[in-house]
Amino acid sequence: MTTPSNDSTHHGSADTPHTGDDRSVTLDISGMSCASCVSRVERKLTKLPGVSATVNLPLNNARVQAPEQVTDQQLIDAVASAGYDAEVHHSPHHHSGHEHHAEHDHHDGQDQHSGEDHMNHGPSASTLKPRFIVAAILTVPLFIISMFSFAQFPHWGWVALVLSTPVVFYTAWPFHSAAFAAARHGASTMDTLVSLGVLAAWTYSTIGLVMDPMMTAVPGHHDHQLYFETAGVVTTFLLLGRWLEDRAKHRAGDALRELLTLAPETAVVVREGTEVEIPASQLQIGDEFVVRPGDKIATDGYVVSGHSAVDTSLITGESVPVEVGPDDTVTGATINSSGRLLVRVTRTGEDTTLSHMGQLVSDAQSQKAPIARIADRISAVFVPIVLVIAALTLILWLVFGTGQQAFHAAVTVLIIACPCALGLATPVALLAGTGRASQLGILIRGPEVLEDTRQITSVVFDKTGTITRGSMSVSEATSLDERFSSEEILRLAAAAEAGSEHPIAHAIVDAGQQLGHLPKATEFSATAGGGIFATVEDHRMVLGRTSFVTDQAGISLSPEAERAFHALEETAATAIWVVMDEAPAGIIAVRDQIKDSADVAIADLTEMDLTPMLLTGDNRSVATWVASQVGINTDHVVAGVHPEDKVAKIRELQEAGETVAMVGDGVNDAPALAQADLGIAMASGTDVARQAAQITVMGSSLGQITQAIQLSRKTLRVIKSNLFWAFAYNVLALPVAAFGLLSPMIAGAAMALSSVLVVANSLRLTRFAR
C-alpha cells in the first residue's frame, strides 16, 4: 500500500518547519491536575506573540505553533510563569544534527530506557497509590477510635494525633503542593480547599489537645473539639478518587507506546552479498533487507525481487492479503504470509507509515477540547467564594465575638465546605457504573468519557473485525461441471491447496477438511501472487484468479461461467476458479462473514435516533453489500479509505456539527478512534485500538455497543445528580456554619452524611439492565 509522505512535526526541534515561518513544538508539562491548570497554561503560552497552543491533560503536554523568533526557552518560561514545569519533548525517533541538541538527545535516550517517555509526570498513579494505601491503613483505626466510644481508651486523643499526622503531611502532600503552586500565581483550585480544610482540622485539633492535654483522659467522653478523623477521611477518600482518575488519564498515552512496539526490532540486511541481522532502527534509506515467510516487514520500502501475499490487516484492517511483486510498495509492521521478499528501504524513523499513524493518534487526542471535569468547573467559582466566606467569618467573629468563637466558626466553614462529596461524586459513580459495565463485558476508561456520550448523533463502524468476523472462510462452492457436486469441487480444491501458504488457501483447506479426509496432491507447484497447479486423484487441477487461469494456464472461460464468477464478486466475495483437466469445473467463494448480532445492533442504534455509518478500507462494492446486509443506508458508506482518510472523515463529520462515536478493532482504526468524540473498540481487536478508544466491549456482539452508550449516559446522569446534591448541601450548610450554629464535629458528621448519600445514589447503577 502507498501512504502520503509524512509531514508530521519533529517535536522539540527549533528548526522544524510547519507552515511558513512557524514551527511546531511539543512541550512535556508536569504538575497539571485539573481543567483550570490547562486553561492557565494555554493563556500564558498564547500571550507570546504569534503563538497558538493546545494543552492536553491526559497526555500532559502542549502542542505549540510558534514563530521562529520565539525560542524554546521562552515557551518553557511561559509555562513556568503559570506554575508548572516544562521541557521540550523529543520523539524516540528524532535525531538532531545540531550540536546544541546533543544533550537533549542523550536524555531522550535515557527516557526510552525508562519505558515511560513523556507520560512520566507527577503525581502519577504510581505516586498516589502508596500514599493512598498509607492513608487508608492509618485512617481506619483513627476513624474507629474517634467516632465509637467502645474503641476508646484513656488519652486516645494523642494516639489520634500520631495517626493523623503522617496522613496530613505525607499522604496529603500532593494536595498541599498543588494548592501552594496555584497560590503562588494568585489562583485557587479544588486542591486549595482540600489543603486548607485538612490543615485547618488538624491544626485546630492539635492546638486544642496541646492546650488541654487531659481532654481525652476519660474514654467515651465526647465533650471535645478533636477533628483528626475529619482530616484523615477527607484525605483518604480524595486520594482514592485522584488515583483512579490519574490511572485512567495516563492510559491515554498507551496507544502511542503500543504502536511503537509493533515494528520488528531486527532486520536481515544484505551487505556485499551476505545476509546480516541488525537492529531495525539502524536501517538507512537504500538498504536492502530480506523478509522470510511469516516475518514482519521491518520498515516501508518496495519489493526488489520475490512474490508473496502480504497480510496488511495490521495497517488496513482488511482480511484479504495483498499480492506483491517487484516494484510494489510494502509497509513496515505488515506480515509476509508466503514467499521470500527482498525489499529496498524508502522510509525510516518518523517518516514511516507506522510512525505517521502514531502521530495521527497523538494529534487527534491533542485536538480534543481540554477535559473540563464538572467538579473542577464548580470549584473554579466555589473555592474562592468559600475562602472569602471563611475569612469574613473569622473577621466578623473577631469583631463581634471572641477569638475562640472566630477560629471555631472559620474552621467549621472550611470543614463543612471541604469537598469530600464533590470529590466522591465522579469516582464513586464511575466505580459503580464501570463495575456494572464490566459485568456486562464493557470497559469504560474514565469520567471524561461519559461526557462524550451525551450528544452522540452518529456511530461510525469499521467493517472488518467489527461488523464482520475478520477472518476469511469459504461461503459457497459452485459446480460448473455436472460430473462434480459442489462438495466434490471443494474437497478436491482443498486437497490441491494443502501445499500452499496463502491465507485464501488456508480457508479453502479448512472448509474441505470438514467434509472428511483429503486425498494427497502430487506435482504441486505454486506461482506467488497467482495460483497453483496440482494433480489430485488423476485430475490435473489449476486454482487461481481470472488473470492467472487465462494467462498462465491458458484456459478459456465461457460467458456463462464468467457471469457466475462476477456475480459472486459483487456479493463481497473473493472468487477462485477451480479448473480440472483444462476445463472450468467450479468456483469457490471466500469472504469475511457478517456477525450475527450486527443487524439487530444497527436497528437498535437507529431506534435511539443515532445514524449508523460504515467506514472501511475495502472497495465500494464489498462495503455496499455489507451495509445492505446489516441495515446501513448506502448513502452512509465510505469505502477505500486509508487510516488518515478515516481521521479526515471523522473530522469532517464533526465540523458539520455531528457528535461522532467510532467503533473499530484494528491498528488502522486507532487514529480515528482517538479523533472521534467517543471511541469504542472491540476487545477481539488489537491492543492499539483498545488503548486509543475510551470504551472497550469485551465480547464480539455489537449489541454491547448500544448497552455501552446507554450505561454511559445513565452514569453521567448519576454523576450530575451527585454533584448537584453535594453542591446544594454546601450552599445550605455554609451560612449555618458561618453564623456559628454548627460545631466542627457536627460539620464533619454532616460532611460524612453527604458522602454517604452520594455513594447510595451511585449504587443505583449496579441495577442497570437487570
ZAMARGU-4260 file (C-alpha; in steps of 0.2 Angstrom, whole numbers, plus 5000, padded with zeros to 4 digits):
<rodrens>
0) 5000/5000/5000 | 5005/5018/4997 | 5004/5032/5010 | 5007/5050/5008 | 5023/5056/5014
5) 5023/5060/5032 | 5024/5079/5036 | 5022/5077/5054 | 5032/5088/5066 | 5049/5083/5073
10) 5044/5088/5090 | 5057/5098/5100 | 5067/5104/5085 | 5068/5123/5084 | 5072/5121/5066
15) 5057/5111/5061 | 5046/5119/5048 | 5027/5119/5050 | 5019/5132/5039 | 5028/5147/5033
20) 5039/5153/5046 | 5030/5144/5060 | 5037/5128/5069 | 5029/5115/5079 | 5035/5111/5097
25) 5028/5098/5109 | 5031/5103/5127 | 5030/5090/5141 | 5022/5098/5156 | 5022/5091/5174
30) 5010/5096/5188 | 4994/5098/5179 | 4979/5090/5188 | 4963/5099/5183 | 4955/5109/5169
35) 4960/5125/5177 | 4978/5120/5176 | 4975/5118/5157 | 4967/5135/5154 | 4981/5144/5164
40) 4995/5136/5154 | 4986/5140/5137 | 4983/5158/5142 | 5002/5160/5147 | 5008/5152/5130
45) 4996/5162/5119 | 5001/5178/5127 | 5018/5176/5117 | 5017/5185/5100 | 5011/5173/5086
50) 5010/5158/5097 | 4995/5146/5097 | 4994/5131/5109 | 4983/5116/5113 | 4986/5109/5130
55) 4981/5091/5133 | 4978/5085/5151 | 4978/5066/5148 | 4995/5067/5138 | 5002/5080/5150
60) 5008/5090/5135 | 5006/5106/5125 | 5007/5106/5106 | 5013/5124/5101 | 5014/5133/5085
65) 5027/5147/5086 | 5036/5159/5075 | 5055/5156/5073 | 5059/5171/5083 | 5050/5163/5099
70) 5063/5152/5107 | 5060/5135/5116 | 5066/5143/5132 | 5053/5157/5130 | 5039/5144/5129
75) 5046/5134/5144 | 5047/5151/5154 | 5029/5155/5149 | 5023/5138/5156 | 5034/5141/5172
80) 5025/5158/5175 | 5009/5148/5176 | 5016/5137/5190 | 5021/5121/5180 | 5037/5113/5174
85) 5040/5110/5156 | 5053/5103/5144 | 5054/5101/5125 | 5048/5083/5120 | 5059/5073/5109
90) 5052/5059/5098 | 5060/5042/5101 | 5065/5043/5083 | 5071/5060/5082 | 5089/5063/5078
95) 5095/5081/5078 | 5110/5086/5068 | 5114/5101/5078 | 5126/5101/5092 | 5115/5111/5104
100) 5103/5096/5104 | 5115/5083/5109 | 5112/5084/5127 | 5093/5083/5125 | 5096/5068/5113
105) 5106/5060/5127 | 5092/5062/5140 | 5079/5057/5127 | 5088/5041/5126 | 5088/5039/5145
110) 5069/5042/5144 | 5067/5027/5131 | 5076/5016/5143 | 5064/5020/5157 | 5050/5015/5146
115) 5040/5030/5152 | 5044/5043/5139 | 5034/5059/5141 | 5020/5051/5151 | 5030/5050/5167
120) 5023/5065/5176 | 5018/5068/5194 | 5009/5065/5204 | 5006/5049/5194 | 4996/5034/5199
125) 5012/5025/5205 | 5015/5040/5217 | 4997/5042/5223 | 4994/5023/5226 | 5007/5021/5240
130) 5000/5037/5248 | 4983/5031/5247 | 4987/5014/5255 | 4996/5023/5269 | 4982/5034/5272
135) 4969/5020/5272 | 4979/5010/5285 | 4981/5025/5297 | 4963/5032/5294 | 4953/5016/5298
140) 4959/5015/5316 | 4959/5034/5318 | 4941/5034/5312 | 4936/5020/5324 | 4943/5027/5340
145) 4937/5045/5336 | 4919/5040/5332 | 4915/5025/5343 | 4915/5025/5362 | 4918/5006/5364
150) 4935/5008/5355 | 4942/5022/5365 | 4954/5021/5379 | 4962/5034/5391 | 4971/5048/5382
155) 4966/5041/5365 | 4967/5059/5358 | 4986/5058/5357 | 4985/5042/5348 | 4974/5050/5335
160) 4986/5064/5334 | 5000/5052/5330 | 4989/5043/5317 | 4983/5058/5308 | 5000/5067/5307
165) 5008/5057/5293 | 4991/5057/5284 | 4990/5076/5284 | 5008/5079/5280 | 5014/5064/5269
170) 4999/5057/5261 | 4990/5073/5258 | 5006/5082/5251 | 5000/5081/5233 | 4985/5092/5238
175) 4996/5104/5248 | 5009/5106/5234 | 4996/5109/5221 | 4987/5122/5232 | 5004/5131/5235
180) 5008/5131/5217 | 4992/5139/5212 | 4993/5151/5226 | 5010/5157/5220 | 5001/5163/5204
185) 4986/5170/5213 | 4974/5155/5208 | 4964/5143/5218 | 4958/5125/5214 | 4949/5111/5222
190) 4966/5106/5229 | 4966/5123/5238 | 4950/5119/5248 | 4956/5101/5252 | 4973/5108/5258
195) 4965/5121/5269 | 4952/5110/5276 | 4963/5096/5280 | 4976/5108/5288 | 4963/5118/5297
200) 4955/5102/5305 | 4972/5095/5310 | 4979/5112/5317 | 4963/5116/5327 | 4963/5099/5334
205) 4982/5099/5339 | 4981/5116/5347 | 4966/5111/5357 | 4974/5095/5363 | 4990/5103/5367
210) 4981/5117/5377 | 4971/5104/5386 | 4981/5088/5387 | 4968/5079/5398 | 4954/5082/5385
215) 4953/5063/5381 | 4958/5056/5398 | 4941/5048/5400 | 4936/5036/5387 | 4919/5039/5379
220) 4919/5057/5384 | 4914/5067/5368 | 4914/5085/5375 | 4929/5089/5365 | 4934/5098/5349
225) 4946/5085/5340 | 4943/5083/5322 | 4958/5072/5317 | 4947/5059/5309 | 4940/5073/5298
230) 4957/5077/5290 | 4960/5058/5288 | 4944/5053/5280 | 4944/5068/5268 | 4962/5064/5263
235) 4960/5046/5260 | 4944/5047/5250 | 4951/5061/5239 | 4967/5051/5236 | 4957/5036/5231
240) 4947/5047/5218 | 4963/5056/5212 | 4972/5039/5210 | 4958/5031/5200 | 4956/5046/5189
245) 4975/5048/5186 | 4977/5029/5182 | 4964/5031/5168 | 4971/5048/5162 | 4988/5041/5160
250) 4982/5026/5149 | 4978/5039/5135 | 4997/5038/5130 | 4997/5019/5129 | 4991/5018/5111
255) 5007/5028/5106 | 5018/5016/5115 | 5009/5001/5108 | 5011/5007/5091 | 5030/5009/5093
260) 5031/4991/5098 | 5023/4984/5083 | 5038/4986/5071 | 5050/4972/5072 | 5066/4975/5082
265) 5078/4967/5069 | 5080/4966/5051 | 5091/4955/5040 | 5100/4966/5028 | 5111/4961/5013
270) 5129/4968/5014 | 5141/4963/5000 | 5130/4948/4996 | 5130/4942/5014 | 5114/4942/5025
275) 5117/4952/5041 | 5105/4954/5056 | 5105/4972/5063 | 5093/4982/5074 | 5079/4989/5063
280) 5082/5006/5070 | 5099/5006/5060 | 5091/5004/5043 | 5095/5018/5031 | 5086/5023/5015
285) 5093/5012/5001 | 5097/4997/5012 | 5090/4980/5005 | 5083/4968/5018 | 5076/4950/5017
290) 5059/4946/5023 | 5055/4927/5025 | 5038/4919/5026 | 5030/4923/5042 | 5041/4938/5046
295) 5036/4956/5049 | 5042/4969/5036 | 5055/4980/5045 | 5051/4997/5038 | 5042/5005/5022
300) 5050/5001/5005 | 5047/4992/4989 | 5050/4974/4983 | 5066/4972/4973 | 5063/4953/4970
305) 5051/4940/4975 | 5032/4937/4976 | 5021/4935/4991 | 5005/4938/4999 | 5007/4951/5012
310) 4995/4952/5027 | 4991/4971/5029 | 4977/4969/5041 | 4988/4977/5055 | 4988/4993/5045
315) 4972/4992/5033 | 4961/4982/5044 | 4956/4971/5029 | 4957/4952/5030 | 4961/4949/5011
320) 4980/4948/5009 | 4989/4960/4996 | 4998/4951/4982 | 5015/4960/4979 | 5030/4958/4967
325) 5044/4968/4960 | 5042/4987/4962 | 5026/4985/4973 | 5027/4995/4989 | 5026/4987/5006
330) 5023/4994/5023 | 5033/4992/5039 | 5025/4980/5053 | 5014/4971/5040 | 5017/4952/5039
335) 5024/4942/5024 | 5012/4927/5023 | 5021/4916/5009 | 5036/4920/4998 | 5053/4927/5001
340) 5055/4945/4998 | 5070/4957/4995 | 5064/4974/5000 | 5073/4991/4997 | 5071/5004/5011
345) 5062/5020/5006 | 5057/5027/5023 | 5064/5026/5041 | 5060/5033/5058 | 5047/5046/5059
350) 5043/5045/5040 | 5036/5028/5041 | 5018/5024/5039 | 5018/5017/5057 | 5025/5032/5065
355) 5013/5043/5054 | 4999/5033/5062 | 5006/5036/5079 | 5007/5055/5075 | 4989/5054/5070
360) 4984/5046/5086 | 4993/5060/5096 | 4986/5074/5085 | 4968/5068/5087 | 4970/5067/5106
365) 4978/5084/5107 | 4965/5092/5096 | 4951/5087/5108 | 4944/5100/5119 | 4953/5100/5136
370) 4944/5089/5148 | 4934/5101/5160 | 4928/5089/5173 | 4912/5096/5181 | 4919/5096/5199
375) 4933/5107/5193 | 4921/5119/5184 | 4911/5121/5200 | 4927/5123/5210 | 4933/5137/5199
380) 4919/5148/5207 | 4915/5138/5223 | 4933/5138/5231 | 4936/5157/5230 | 4919/5160/5237
385) 4922/5148/5252 | 4939/5156/5256 | 4930/5173/5256 | 4916/5167/5267 | 4929/5159/5279
390) 4939/5175/5280 | 4924/5186/5283 | 4918/5174/5296 | 4934/5175/5305 | 4935/5194/5304
395) 4917/5197/5310 | 4918/5185/5324 | 4934/5193/5330 | 4925/5210/5330 | 4909/5204/5337
400) 4914/5189/5347 | 4929/5180/5355 | 4944/5174/5347 | 4939/5156/5351 | 4922/5159/5343
405) 4930/5166/5327 | 4943/5152/5324 | 4929/5139/5329 | 4917/5146/5316 | 4930/5149/5302
410) 4936/5131/5304 | 4918/5125/5303 | 4916/5134/5287 | 4931/5126/5279 | 4926/5109/5286
415) 4908/5110/5280 | 4914/5116/5263 | 4928/5103/5261 | 4923/5095/5245 | 4923/5076/5251
420) 4906/5074/5242 | 4911/5084/5227 | 4927/5073/5226 | 4917/5057/5228 | 4904/5062/5215
425) 4913/5056/5200 | 4924/5042/5205 | 4911/5033/5216 | 4898/5034/5202 | 4912/5029/5190
430) 4916/5014/5201 | 4898/5008/5202 | 4895/5011/5183 | 4911/5003/5177 | 4908/4989/5189
435) 4891/4985/5182 | 4898/4988/5164 | 4912/4975/5167 | 4899/4963/5172 | 4891/4966/5155
440) 4908/4965/5146 | 4910/4984/5144 | 4926/4993/5150 | 4924/5012/5152 | 4940/5021/5153
445) 4937/5037/5163 | 4925/5050/5169 | 4928/5061/5154 | 4922/5048/5143 | 4904/5049/5150
450) 4903/5067/5144 | 4907/5062/5127 | 4891/5051/5126 | 4878/5065/5129 | 4875/5071/5112
455) 4881/5057/5101 | 4872/5059/5084 | 4882/5046/5073 | 4890/5030/5075 | 4903/5026/5063
460) 4908/5007/5061 | 4924/4999/5054 | 4920/4984/5043 | 4932/4970/5046 | 4933/4963/5063
465) 4919/4975/5069 | 4903/4971/5058 | 4912/4956/5050 | 4921/4942/5059 | 4938/4947/5052
470) 4944/4930/5046 | 4942/4923/5028 | 4931/4907/5026 | 4923/4898/5012 | 4905/4905/5010
475) 4900/4894/4995 | 4906/4882/4982 | 4898/4881/4965 | 4900/4867/4952 | 4901/4872/4933
480) 4903/4853/4928 | 4889/4841/4931 | 4901/4827/4934 | 4906/4835/4951 | 4895/4841/4965
485) 4899/4857/4974 | 4905/4846/4989 | 4917/4837/4977 | 4924/4853/4970 | 4928/4859/4987
490) 4936/4843/4993 | 4947/4842/4978 | 4951/4860/4978 | 4956/4859/4997 | 4967/4844/4993
495) 4976/4854/4979 | 4978/4869/4990 | 4985/4859/5005 | 5003/4863/5000 | 5000/4882/4998
500) 5005/4895/5012 | 4992/4908/5005 | 4979/4914/5018 | 4965/4910/5005 | 4971/4893/5003
505) 4971/4890/5022 | 4952/4895/5021 | 4949/4883/5007 | 4958/4869/5016 | 4949/4872/5032
510) 4932/4870/5024 | 4937/4855/5014 | 4943/4846/5030 | 4926/4847/5037 | 4920/4836/5023
515) 4932/4822/5028 | 4949/4816/5024 | 4958/4824/5010 | 4967/4815/4996 | 4985/4818/4993
520) 4990/4830/4979 | 5005/4827/4968 | 5015/4838/4956 | 5011/4853/4966 | 5018/4870/4961
525) 5013/4887/4966 | 5016/4904/4957 | 5017/4918/4970 | 5004/4930/4968 | 4995/4920/4956
530) 4988/4902/4959 | 4993/4884/4960 | 4995/4868/4949 | 4992/4851/4956 | 4986/4833/4952
535) 4973/4826/4963 | 4965/4809/4960 | 4972/4809/4942 | 4964/4826/4939 | 4976/4840/4933
540) 4970/4855/4943 | 4973/4874/4942 | 4966/4886/4955 | 4968/4905/4955 | 4960/4921/4950
545) 4955/4925/4932 | 4971/4933/4925 | 4981/4918/4931 | 4969/4905/4924 | 4968/4913/4907
550) 4985/4920/4905 | 4997/4907/4913 | 4986/4891/4912 | 4979/4896/4895 | 4961/4891/4900
555) 4946/4898/4890 | 4931/4904/4900 | 4913/4903/4894 | 4902/4919/4896 | 4891/4910/4907
560) 4905/4905/4919 | 4912/4922/4919 | 4895/4929/4924 | 4893/4917/4938 | 4911/4922/4944
565) 4907/4941/4943 | 4890/4938/4952 | 4899/4931/4967 | 4912/4945/4967 | 4898/4958/4968
570) 4892/4950/4985 | 4909/4955/4993 | 4917/4938/4990 | 4934/4934/4983 | 4931/4921/4970
575) 4943/4907/4964 | 4942/4897/4948 | 4944/4878/4950 | 4950/4871/4934 | 4950/4852/4931
580) 4958/4844/4916 | 4959/4860/4907 | 4940/4865/4909 | 4932/4876/4922 | 4924/4864/4934
585) 4919/4876/4948 | 4920/4892/4958 | 4924/4894/4976 | 4919/4910/4985 | 4929/4916/5001
590) 4923/4930/5011 | 4923/4938/5028 | 4907/4933/5037 | 4895/4946/5044 | 4892/4944/5063
595) 4875/4938/5069 | 4872/4952/5080 | 4876/4966/5068 | 4859/4969/5060 | 4850/4969/5077
600) 4863/4982/5084 | 4861/4993/5069 | 4842/4993/5071 | 4844/4997/5090 | 4855/5012/5086
605) 4843/5018/5073 | 4829/5017/5086 | 4840/5028/5098 | 4840/5042/5084 | 4858/5038/5080
610) 4864/5037/5062 | 4875/5022/5059 | 4888/5023/5045 | 4901/5012/5038 | 4919/5017/5035
615) 4931/5004/5028 | 4947/5002/5018 | 4939/4989/5007 | 4932/4993/4990 | 4915/5001/4986
620) 4906/4985/4980 | 4911/4975/4996 | 4906/4989/5008 | 4889/4992/4999 | 4885/4974/5000
625) 4889/4973/5019 | 4880/4989/5023 | 4864/4982/5014 | 4865/4966/5024 | 4865/4974/5041
630) 4853/4989/5038 | 4865/5004/5035 | 4860/5016/5022 | 4871/5015/5007 | 4872/5034/5007
635) 4881/5032/5023 | 4895/5021/5017 | 4913/5027/5014 | 4924/5015/5006 | 4943/5013/5000
640) 4950/5024/5014 | 4967/5024/5022 | 4969/5027/5041 | 4972/5046/5038 | 4957/5047/5027
645) 4947/5039/5042 | 4953/5053/5053 | 4948/5066/5040 | 4931/5059/5038 | 4928/5059/5056
650) 4934/5077/5057 | 4923/5082/5043 | 4908/5075/5052 | 4912/5084/5067 | 4915/5101/5058
655) 4897/5098/5051 | 4890/5098/5068 | 4890/5079/5071 | 4895/5071/5088 | 4903/5055/5082
660) 4906/5038/5090 | 4918/5027/5081 | 4918/5008/5083 | 4934/4999/5077 | 4946/4985/5081
665) 4962/4987/5071 | 4978/4997/5072 | 4972/5006/5057 | 4957/5012/5067 | 4967/5019/5081
670) 4969/5037/5074 | 4950/5038/5070 | 4946/5031/5087 | 4956/5044/5095 | 4949/5058/5084
675) 4931/5053/5087 | 4921/5061/5101 | 4918/5043/5108 | 4930/5029/5103 | 4923/5011/5105
680) 4935/4996/5102 | 4931/4978/5101 | 4941/4968/5113 | 4944/4955/5099 | 4955/4968/5090
685) 4972/4975/5093 | 4979/4982/5109 | 4982/4998/5100 | 4964/5000/5095 | 4959/4997/5113
690) 4971/5009/5120 | 4966/5023/5108 | 4947/5020/5112 | 4938/5026/5128 | 4926/5011/5128
695) 4930/4993/5125 | 4917/4979/5123 | 4924/4963/5128 | 4913/4952/5118 | 4911/4951/5099
700) 4892/4956/5099 | 4888/4973/5093 | 4873/4973/5105 | 4886/4978/5118 | 4888/4995/5109
705) 4871/5000/5112 | 4872/4995/5130 | 4889/5004/5132 | 4881/5020/5126 | 4865/5018/5137
710) 4875/5014/5153 | 4887/5028/5150 | 4873/5041/5148 | 4865/5034/5164 | 4881/5035/5174
715) 4883/5053/5168 | 4866/5057/5175 | 4870/5050/5191 | 4887/5060/5192 | 4877/5076/5189
720) 4864/5072/5202 | 4878/5068/5214 | 4887/5085/5210 | 4870/5094/5212 | 4866/5087/5229
725) 4884/5089/5235 | 4885/5107/5230 | 4867/5111/5236 | 4872/5104/5253 | 4887/5115/5254
730) 4877/5130/5249 | 4864/5127/5263 | 4877/5122/5276 | 4889/5137/5274 | 4878/5151/5281
735) 4874/5140/5296 | 4892/5137/5299 | 4897/5155/5297 | 4884/5160/5310 | 4892/5149/5322
740) 4877/5137/5323 | 4887/5122/5320 | 4902/5114/5329 | 4916/5107/5318 | 4911/5090/5324
745) 4894/5091/5318 | 4901/5099/5302 | 4912/5084/5300 | 4897/5072/5303 | 4886/5082/5290
750) 4900/5081/5278 | 4901/5062/5280 | 4882/5061/5278 | 4883/5070/5261 | 4896/5057/5256
755) 4885/5043/5261 | 4871/5050/5250 | 4882/5051/5235 | 4888/5033/5237 | 4870/5027/5239
760) 4864/5037/5224 | 4879/5029/5214 | 4875/5012/5219 | 4859/5013/5209 | 4870/5010/5194
765) 4873/4992/5199 | 4855/4988/5195 | 4857/4993/5176 | 4849/4981/5164 | 4843/4969/5177
</rodrens>
